[in-house]
Amino acid sequence: MDCKLEDLGLEPYICGYLGRGRTINYDGNIITANKKLSIELKEKYNTEAFTFENGRIICIQAGNSFSNSEAAEWKTEVTKLFKASNTVKTCNKSFPEKEEYFDIVRKKLNYHLMESIVIAYTCDDPRNKTEVVFAYEEECMSDVLVSLTNDIEKQNIIRRSLILQQDDTENLQILNTLKFASVDSKIDGDRVHVVGFEEDVNKIMDTIRSLSSLKKEKIVYLHEEELAILKMNAANKFIKKQVEKISDRPDLRWIIDGSVVRIIGPDEDTVNSCTECVEECFESRIFKDICENVLSSSACRSQLDRLRNKFDEKLVIKCGNDKIKITSTSDIHEEVVNEIKQFLERFTPDSIIIQSDRHKLDFFEESCRVSLENTFKDELVQIKRESHSEVRIDGTTQGISEVRRVIDTILVRVAWVARPDVIEFLQSEEGNRLISVVKEKYPCTIRAGHRDTRIQIVLGNIEEQMADVIVNSAAPDLTLHKGMVATCLSRTAGAKLQEDIQRQYPKGVQEGKVVRSEVGRLPCKKVYHAIPVMNADEKKAIETVKDLMNECLTMANVDKYESIAFPVFGTGTLDYPPDKIAQAMYDVARRFALENPESGTTLKEISIIMFPENSNVIKAFEAVKKEETRRTDDCRKERTKLLMDPKTLLTFYVQFVSNSKENIENALRYLEEHLP
């Protein structure tokens, strides 16, 4: 029956076998393209190059760039030609309901898919469906289909093993050969196990035995202007990307050596394909576009003028939009070529994304962006805010480095406020006028806010806490029937908690580490397993608890959770002193909240859970809370209105952001002096 392309579930791609005619190289495989289709597309769209992926046309790579409507029109036209050719057929086949057959049949189909014999197939997990649907070119597919059917019916799967050699290069050849073969393979230590149908396994084993570690080499001779451009990192990346389409083998290398490019690879075909690719890159419009901005910049032209003056009568340099042409009455002086290389290496167009604190980037955009773009115009610097915490910088390597340096110098300082009336004033109209005066005198941003993270000490059972993250105090072997906390969590979570943690860490975890696991039936989203030290002096034990708690808070913030519940570490079997553990845990939570005000963290709630029957721990935390209340009262009596490092957990703060420490200190001093 005729193949209905849309029924294969491969939209938005067009798939099909295009008949016989001319050939196009892609990933080292030959894909035949219908001659009539090629001519029609060339005439209509002024292009010859197609991009293929496993036998499917993905897009037209060269010629005109398509709009969405043009691409849709082209897709419709090609689909009609496929259907009109009446050569694409579908066929259904079944195979035994064994999982190993599913993997091997899928591997073999992928192998034929790369050869453009099988065009597309759907193959579900045999536990749900045992049917394979092929779309194939009628003339070429019949023998493959018969062979595959016979293999499946015979069920003649065999296994062979290879011992890897000391030669890493030869091992890479073996592994890459297996990667693209019609068999399944697995590595176990120094052995490779090959599994597949008998004929395929024997064939691939013969191929591997015949492999040689000898390398082939070819040299591409380049004009001097091409060599100069080749040294640009961005162009270098472009060529590397194109070469990887030919082969992703790690033992394929290309090296710039004087005025030539040396291409070294495992075999002649691979080296030849890579050579053609490098040569074609210089004719590519995309490649020329990479160079255009650099070579037309005023900085580049100034540098070339300097070279003209330096080598006056011997040298003529013409700088176009996409190349540098060098001519001379004699051989081009090596010094000139080297200077151009060094210059272009420095003026390499690039693009990076920098992540930073939202308030730092707010200050950067408000106070620095425009001036930096003007200052580093010749470095092609352009800056765009991608999100509240990301900024993209385009430009040369040096320009990007300068912008990054400016962002890194931006400081954020937080002054905590003991008196709520201070915040009320700063948020009033009069307070805003005062802030404007301070910002004008000492360039910075100033904002008043309140702390979002709440710290609470709870009497209850850790396994019942409705938090995003529950922290477990576990033994290094992660056996969850040791210790009161682990036992309670394991009992509520069920067997899945122990199974998941053992699957991830069969050998356990080192003391002082924190690892994640699934939750089983616990009322949370994730369990963090923290491993205290088992046998240590008091000082080391307390420091480890602080480190574990800090690590858990950082992980929860990175994972974007809003609440976390801690047990009281080490006061059971490990016999840590309750008073010192209580003070240490509260200090860590307080410090985290002070250093991450408002938008600095996603965590809104940090809970420390005490078992009701542990009276010594309860008394210790009551003493900590009493001391915290006393400190808060003392802060409110302070004459200083803005506290840079309070000894208690305050609610309100004023944040200063600037690229000058002196500006922040002066702004803080001026603001405090003029507060009512």
C-alpha positions in Angstrom: 0.0 0.0 0.0 1.1 3.6 -0.5 2.9 5.2 2.5 1.0 8.0 4.2 3.8 10.1 5.5 1.8 11.8 8.2 0.7 8.4 9.6 4.3 7.6 10.5 4.3 10.1 13.4 7.4 11.9 12.2 5.9 15.3 11.5 7.1 18.0 11.0 9.8 16.2 9.0 9.3 15.0 5.5 10.5 11.4 5.1 10.7 9.1 2.1 13.1 7.5 -0.3 13.7 9.8 -3.3 14.5 7.3 -6.0 17.7 7.2 -8.0 19.7 10.0 -9.7 22.4 12.1 -8.2 24.1 11.5 -4.8 24.5 13.7 -1.7 27.1 12.9 1.0 25.8 13.1 4.5 27.5 11.5 7.6 29.6 9.4 5.3 26.6 7.7 3.8 25.3 8.0 0.3 21.7 9.2 0.0 20.2 9.1 -3.5 18.0 12.0 -4.5 15.4 12.1 -7.3 17.0 13.9 -10.3 13.7 15.4 -11.3 13.1 16.7 -7.8 16.6 18.1 -7.6 16.2 20.1 -10.8 12.8 21.4 -9.9 13.9 22.5 -6.5 17.0 24.1 -7.9 15.1 26.1 -10.5 12.4 27.2 -8.1 14.5 27.9 -5.0 17.9 28.4 -6.5 19.5 25.8 -4.3 21.2 22.4 -4.5 22.1 21.5 -1.0 19.7 19.6 1.3 20.2 18.7 4.9 19.4 15.0 5.6 19.0 13.2 8.9 18.6 9.4 8.7 17.2 9.6 5.2 14.8 12.4 6.0 15.0 15.8 4.4 15.1 18.4 7.2 15.7 21.6 5.4 17.5 23.2 2.5 20.8 24.5 3.7 22.1 26.8 0.9 20.5 29.3 -1.4 17.7 31.5 -0.3 16.6 31.5 3.3 13.0 30.4 3.6 10.1 32.1 5.3 7.7 29.9 7.2 5.2 30.1 4.3 7.8 29.2 1.7 9.0 26.2 3.8 5.4 25.0 4.1 4.9 25.3 0.4 8.2 23.4 -0.3 7.2 20.6 2.1 3.8 20.2 0.4 5.4 20.1 -3.0 8.0 17.5 -2.0 5.3 15.4 -0.3 3.3 15.3 -3.5 6.3 14.2 -5.5 7.0 11.4 -2.9 3.4 10.1 -3.2 3.4 10.4 -7.0 6.5 8.3 -7.3 4.6 5.3 -5.9 7.9 3.8 -4.7 7.4 4.2 -1.0 5.7 1.3 0.7 4.8 0.2 4.2 4.9 -3.2 5.7 4.0 -4.6 9.2 6.1 -7.3 10.9 5.9 -8.8 14.3 8.7 -10.3 16.5 8.7 -12.4 19.7 7.7 -10.7 22.9 11.2 -10.6 24.4 12.9 -7.4 25.4 16.3 -8.4 24.0 14.7 -8.8 20.5 13.3 -5.3 20.8 16.7 -3.8 21.4 18.5 -5.7 18.7 15.8 -5.3 16.0 15.7 -1.6 16.7 19.5 -1.4 16.4 19.4 -3.3 13.1 16.6 -1.0 11.8 18.7 2.1 12.7 21.6 0.6 10.8 19.5 0.2 7.6 17.9 3.6 8.2 21.3 5.2 7.9 21.8 3.4 4.6 18.6 4.9 3.3 17.1 1.4 2.8 14.6 1.6 5.6 13.1 5.1 5.4 11.2 5.3 8.7 9.9 2.8 11.2 7.9 2.8 14.4 8.8 0.2 16.9 7.1 0.3 20.4 8.2 -1.6 23.4 7.2 -5.2 23.0 5.6 -5.2 26.4 3.0 -3.0 24.9 3.1 -3.8 21.1 5.0 -6.4 19.1 4.6 -4.8 15.7 7.2 -3.0 13.6 6.1 -0.7 10.8 8.5 -0.1 7.9 8.4 2.5 5.2 10.8 1.4 2.4 11.8 1.8 -1.2 10.3 -1.3 -2.9 13.3 -2.3 -5.0 16.0 -2.1 -2.3 14.1 -3.3 0.7 12.8 -6.7 -0.2 16.1 -8.6 0.5 16.6 -6.7 3.8 13.1 -7.4 4.9 13.4 -11.1 4.1 16.7 -11.3 5.9 15.3 -9.6 9.0 12.2 -11.7 9.0 14.3 -14.9 8.8 16.5 -13.7 11.6 13.5 -13.0 13.8 11.9 -16.3 13.0 15.1 -18.3 13.7 15.6 -16.4 16.9 19.4 -16.9 16.3 20.8 -14.3 18.7 24.4 -14.9 19.6 26.9 -13.2 21.9 30.6 -12.6 21.4 33.2 -10.8 23.6 36.3 -8.7 22.8 39.1 -7.8 25.2 40.1 -4.2 24.8 43.7 -3.5 24.1 46.2 -1.1 25.7 46.1 1.1 22.6 43.5 3.7 23.3 43.3 4.8 19.6 42.5 1.2 18.5 39.9 0.9 21.3 38.2 4.1 20.0 38.1 2.6 16.5 36.5 -0.5 17.9 33.9 1.3 19.9 33.0 3.7 17.1 32.7 0.8 14.7 30.2 -0.9 17.1 28.4 2.4 17.5 27.3 2.4 13.9 26.8 -1.3 13.5 23.6 -3.4 13.3 24.3 -5.1 16.6 24.0 -4.2 20.3 27.1 -3.8 22.4 27.9 -3.3 26.1 31.2 -2.5 27.9 32.0 -4.5 31.0 35.4 -3.6 32.4 38.1 -4.4 29.8 35.6 -6.4 27.7 33.1 -5.5 25.1 30.1 -7.8 24.7 28.5 -7.9 21.2 24.9 -9.2 20.9 22.9 -9.6 17.8 21.7 -11.8 15.0 24.4 -14.4 14.1 25.2 -13.1 10.6 25.5 -9.5 11.8 27.7 -10.5 14.8 30.1 -12.5 12.7 30.4 -9.8 10.1 31.2 -7.0 12.7 33.7 -9.2 14.5 35.6 -9.8 11.2 35.5 -6.0 10.6 36.9 -5.3 14.1 39.7 -7.9 13.7 40.8 -6.2 10.5 41.1 -2.8 12.1 44.5 -1.2 12.0 45.7 1.7 14.2 47.5 3.2 11.2 46.4 6.7 10.4 45.9 8.4 7.0 46.9 12.0 6.5 46.0 14.7 4.0 47.1 18.3 3.6 44.9 21.2 2.5 46.9 24.2 1.1 45.3 27.5 1.8 45.8 31.1 0.6 47.2 33.4 3.2 43.9 35.3 3.6 42.1 32.1 4.2 44.7 31.0 6.8 44.2 34.3 8.7 40.5 33.8 8.8 40.8 30.2 9.8 42.7 31.3 13.0 39.6 33.1 14.2 38.0 31.1 16.9 34.4 31.6 15.8 35.3 30.4 12.2 37.2 27.6 13.8 34.1 26.5 15.7 32.0 26.7 12.5 34.4 24.4 10.6 34.6 22.0 13.5 30.8 21.8 13.5 30.7 21.0 9.8 33.5 18.4 10.2 31.5 16.7 13.0 28.7 16.1 10.5 31.2 14.1 8.4 32.5 12.1 11.4 32.2 12.4 15.2 35.2 10.0 15.7 37.6 11.3 18.4 40.6 10.1 16.4 39.9 12.5 13.6 42.0 15.7 14.0 42.8 18.8 12.0 45.8 21.0 12.8 46.8 24.4 11.4 50.5 24.1 10.5 52.0 27.2 8.8 50.1 27.8 5.6 48.4 24.4 5.5 45.8 22.4 7.4 46.9 18.9 8.2 44.0 16.5 8.5 44.7 13.2 10.3 42.2 10.4 10.6 41.7 6.7 10.9 41.1 5.9 7.2 41.3 7.5 3.7 37.6 7.9 3.2 37.1 9.8 6.5 40.1 12.1 5.8 38.9 12.8 2.2 35.4 13.7 3.5 36.9 16.0 6.1 39.2 17.6 3.5 36.3 18.4 1.2 34.3 19.8 4.1 37.1 22.2 5.1 37.6 23.4 1.5 33.8 23.9 1.1 33.6 26.0 4.3 35.5 28.9 2.6 32.8 29.1 0.0 30.0 29.1 2.5 28.0 32.3 3.0 27.5 31.4 6.6 31.3 31.3 7.1 31.7 34.6 5.4 29.1 36.2 7.6 31.0 35.2 10.7 34.0 37.2 9.4 32.0 40.2 8.1 31.6 42.2 11.4 35.2 41.8 12.4 36.8 42.7 9.1 34.6 45.7 8.6 35.0 47.1 12.1 36.9 50.4 12.5 39.4 48.7 14.8 40.3 46.1 12.1 40.7 48.8 9.4 42.9 50.8 11.7 45.1 47.8 12.4 45.4 47.0 8.7 46.3 50.7 7.9 49.1 50.4 10.5 50.4 47.3 8.7 50.3 49.1 5.3 52.4 51.9 6.7 54.8 49.5 8.3 55.4 47.5 5.1 54.6 50.3 2.6 56.0 49.5 -0.8 56.1 45.7 -0.3 52.5 45.2 0.7 49.0 46.0 -0.4 46.1 45.0 1.9 42.5 45.2 0.8 39.8 44.7 3.4 36.5 43.7 2.0 33.3 42.8 3.8 34.2 39.2 4.1 37.9 38.7 3.5 41.4 40.2 3.7 43.4 40.0 0.4 47.1 40.5 0.7 49.3 41.0 -2.3 53.0 41.8 -2.5 55.8 42.4 -5.0 57.7 39.5 -3.3 56.8 36.7 -1.1 54.5 37.8 1.7 56.5 38.6 4.7 56.0 36.1 7.5 55.9 38.9 10.1 52.8 40.4 8.3 50.9 37.1 8.3 51.7 36.5 12.0 50.5 40.0 12.9 47.3 39.5 11.1 46.8 36.1 12.7 47.4 37.6 16.2 45.0 40.5 15.5 42.2 38.3 14.2 42.6 35.9 17.1 42.0 38.9 19.5 39.1 40.2 17.4 37.1 36.9 17.5 33.4 37.3 17.5 31.8 35.3 20.2 28.7 35.2 22.5 28.3 34.1 26.1 25.5 34.1 28.7 26.4 35.4 32.1 24.3 34.5 35.1 24.3 36.8 38.1 22.2 38.2 40.9 19.1 40.0 39.6 19.8 43.2 41.5 23.4 43.3 40.2 22.1 43.0 36.6 19.5 45.7 37.3 22.3 48.1 38.4 24.4 47.0 35.4 21.7 47.7 32.9 20.7 51.0 34.5 24.3 52.4 35.0 26.8 50.5 32.9 25.3 48.9 29.7 25.1 51.9 27.4 28.5 53.3 28.3 30.2 49.9 27.9 28.7 49.4 24.4 30.0 52.8 23.4 33.4 52.3 25.1 33.9 48.9 23.4 32.2 49.6 20.1 35.4 48.6 18.3 35.3 45.3 20.2 31.8 44.7 18.7 30.2 44.6 22.1 26.5 44.2 22.3 24.6 43.5 25.5 21.1 42.1 25.9 19.2 41.1 29.0 17.9 37.6 28.5 16.0 37.1 31.8 16.0 38.6 35.3 19.2 36.7 36.2 20.9 36.3 32.7 22.6 38.7 30.3 24.0 37.8 26.9 27.2 39.5 25.7 28.2 39.5 22.0 31.6 40.7 20.9 35.2 39.9 20.6 37.0 37.9 23.3 38.6 41.0 24.8 35.3 42.9 24.7 33.4 40.1 26.4 36.2 39.8 29.0 36.0 43.6 29.8 32.2 43.5 30.3 32.4 40.3 32.5 35.0 42.1 34.6 32.6 45.0 35.2 29.8 42.7 36.2 32.1 40.9 38.6 33.0 44.1 40.3 29.4 45.0 41.2 28.8 44.6 44.9 25.6 44.0 46.9 25.5 45.0 50.6 22.6 44.6 52.9 22.0 46.8 56.0 19.4 45.4 58.4 16.9 47.6 60.2 15.8 47.1 63.8 13.1 49.8 63.7 10.1 49.3 61.4 9.5 53.1 61.3 12.7 53.5 59.3 11.4 51.3 56.5 8.1 53.2 56.6 9.9 56.4 56.1 12.1 55.1 53.2 9.0 53.8 51.4 7.3 57.2 51.7 7.5 60.1 49.2 9.9 62.0 51.4 12.1 58.8 51.8 12.1 58.3 48.0 13.4 61.9 47.6 16.2 61.2 50.1 17.1 58.0 48.2 17.2 59.9 44.9 19.6 62.5 46.4 21.9 59.7 47.7 21.9 57.9 44.3 22.9 61.1 42.5 25.7 61.8 44.9 27.0 58.2 45.1 26.0 56.2 42.0 24.2 53.1 43.3 20.8 51.5 43.6 19.0 51.5 46.9 15.9 49.5 47.8 14.1 48.8 51.1 12.5 45.4 51.7 11.6 42.7 54.2 13.0 39.2 54.7 10.9 36.5 53.2 12.6 33.4 54.8 10.9 32.3 58.0 12.7 30.2 60.6 10.6 28.0 62.9 11.3 25.4 65.6 8.6 22.8 65.6 7.7 20.1 68.1 6.6 17.1 66.1 7.5 14.1 63.9 9.8 14.6 61.0 8.0 12.1 58.8 4.8 14.1 59.0 6.1 17.5 57.9 4.5 19.1 54.9 7.8 20.5 53.4 9.2 20.4 49.9 12.4 18.8 51.3 12.7 16.5 54.3 16.3 16.0 55.5 17.4 12.6 56.8 20.3 12.0 59.2 21.7 8.8 57.7 24.6 6.4 58.3 27.4 6.2 55.6 26.1 2.8 54.3 22.6 4.5 53.8 20.9 1.6 55.7 17.6 3.3 56.8 16.9 1.2 59.8 19.7 2.8 61.8 18.9 5.8 63.9 15.6 7.2 65.0 15.2 9.8 62.1 16.1 7.3 59.3 13.9 4.6 60.8 10.8 6.9 61.1 11.3 8.2 57.5 11.8 4.7 56.1 8.7 3.3 57.9 6.5 6.0 56.5 8.1 6.1 53.0 7.9 2.3 52.4 10.5 0.1 50.6 10.9 2.4 47.6 13.0 4.9 49.6 15.6 2.3 50.6 15.5 0.8 47.1 16.1 4.1 45.4 19.0 5.2 47.6 20.7 1.8 47.3 20.3 1.8 43.5 22.0 5.2 43.3 24.7 4.6 45.9 25.3 0.8 46.3 28.6 1.5 48.0 27.2 4.1 50.4 28.3 7.7 50.8 31.3 9.4 52.5 30.7 11.1 55.9 30.0 14.9 55.5 28.2 14.5 52.2 24.5 15.1 51.2 22.7 13.1 48.5 19.2 13.3 47.0 16.6 10.5 46.6 13.0 9.9 45.8 10.4 10.1 48.6 8.2 7.0 48.5 5.1 7.8 50.5 6.5 10.7 52.4 4.6 14.0 52.1 7.4 15.9 50.4 9.0 16.4 46.9 12.6 15.2 47.7 14.6 13.6 50.5 18.1 14.9 51.2 20.3 12.3 53.1 22.9 14.1 55.2 25.8 11.9 56.6 27.2 13.2 60.0 30.6 12.0 61.2 30.3 8.8 63.3 33.4 9.1 65.5 34.8 12.6 65.9 35.6 15.1 68.6 33.0 17.6 69.6 34.5 20.5 67.5 34.6 18.5 64.3 31.1 17.1 64.9 29.7 20.6 65.3 31.5 21.9 62.2 30.3 19.0 60.1 26.7 19.7 61.2 27.0 23.3 60.1 28.5 22.2 56.7 25.7 19.6 56.2 23.0 22.1 56.9 24.6 24.8 54.7 24.9 22.2 51.8 21.2 21.2 52.2 20.1 24.9 52.2 22.2 25.6 49.1 20.8 22.5 47.3 17.2 23.3 48.1 17.8 26.9 46.8 19.4 25.5 43.5 16.5 23.0 43.2 14.1 25.9 43.6 12.2 24.5 46.6 10.3 26.8 49.0 10.4 24.8 52.3 12.8 22.4 54.0 12.5 20.5 57.3 15.6 19.4 59.3 15.9 16.9 62.1 18.1 17.8 65.1 21.4 16.2 64.0 23.3 13.8 66.1 21.6 14.1 69.5 20.4 10.5 69.5 22.8 7.6 68.9 25.8 9.9 68.1 25.3 11.7 71.4 26.2 15.2 70.2 25.7 17.9 72.9 22.1 19.3 72.5 22.9 22.9 73.5 25.7 23.3 71.0 23.8 21.6 68.2 20.8 23.8 68.8 22.9 27.0 68.7 24.9 25.8 65.6 21.7 24.8 63.6 19.9 28.1 64.4 23.0 30.1 63.6 23.3 28.5 60.1 19.6 29.1 59.4 19.8 32.7 60.6 23.0 33.4 58.5 21.4 31.9 55.4 18.3 34.1 55.9 20.4 37.2 56.5 22.6 36.6 53.4 19.7 35.8 51.1 17.0 38.5 51.7 13.8 38.5 49.7 14.6 37.5 46.1 18.0 36.1 47.0 16.5 32.6 47.6 13.4 30.6 46.8 13.3 29.2 50.3 10.5 30.8 52.3 10.5 28.4 55.3 13.3 26.7 57.2 12.0 24.3 59.9 13.9 22.5 62.7 11.9 19.5 64.0 12.2 18.2 67.5 10.9 14.9 68.7 8.4 15.5 71.5 10.0 12.9 73.8 13.5 14.4 73.6 13.4 16.8 76.5 17.1 17.8 76.5 16.8 19.0 72.9 13.6 20.9 73.6 15.3 22.7 76.5 18.3 23.6 74.4 16.2 25.2 71.6 14.1 27.1 74.2 17.3 28.6 75.5 18.3 29.6 71.9 15.0 31.2 71.2 15.2 33.1 74.5 18.6 34.5 73.6 17.4 35.5 70.2 14.6 37.5 71.7 17.1 39.3 74.0 19.3 40.1 71.1 16.4 41.5 69.1 15.4 43.8 72.0 19.0 45.0 72.3 19.1 45.8 68.5 15.9 47.9 68.8 17.6 50.0 71.6 20.7 50.6 69.3 21.2 54.2 68.3 22.5 53.0 64.9 19.6 52.7 62.5 21.3 50.6 59.8 23.1 47.4 61.0 25.6 45.8 58.5 26.0 42.6 60.6 23.3 42.1 63.2 23.7 39.4 65.8 20.0 38.6 65.5 17.5 37.8 62.8 15.8 41.0 61.8 12.9 41.4 59.4 13.6 44.6 57.4 16.6 45.7 55.4 18.0 48.3 53.0 20.0 46.9 50.0 22.8 48.9 48.3 24.2 47.8 44.8 27.1 49.5 43.1 30.4 48.8 41.3 32.2 50.9 43.9 32.7 49.9 47.6 33.4 53.5 48.4 30.0 54.6 46.9 28.2 52.0 49.0 29.9 53.1 52.2 29.3 56.8 51.5 25.7 56.1 50.5 25.1 54.1 53.7 26.7 56.8 55.9 24.8 59.6 54.2 21.4 57.8 54.4 21.9 57.0 58.1 22.8 60.6 58.9 19.7 61.9 57.2 17.1 59.4 58.5 14.6 60.8 61.0 
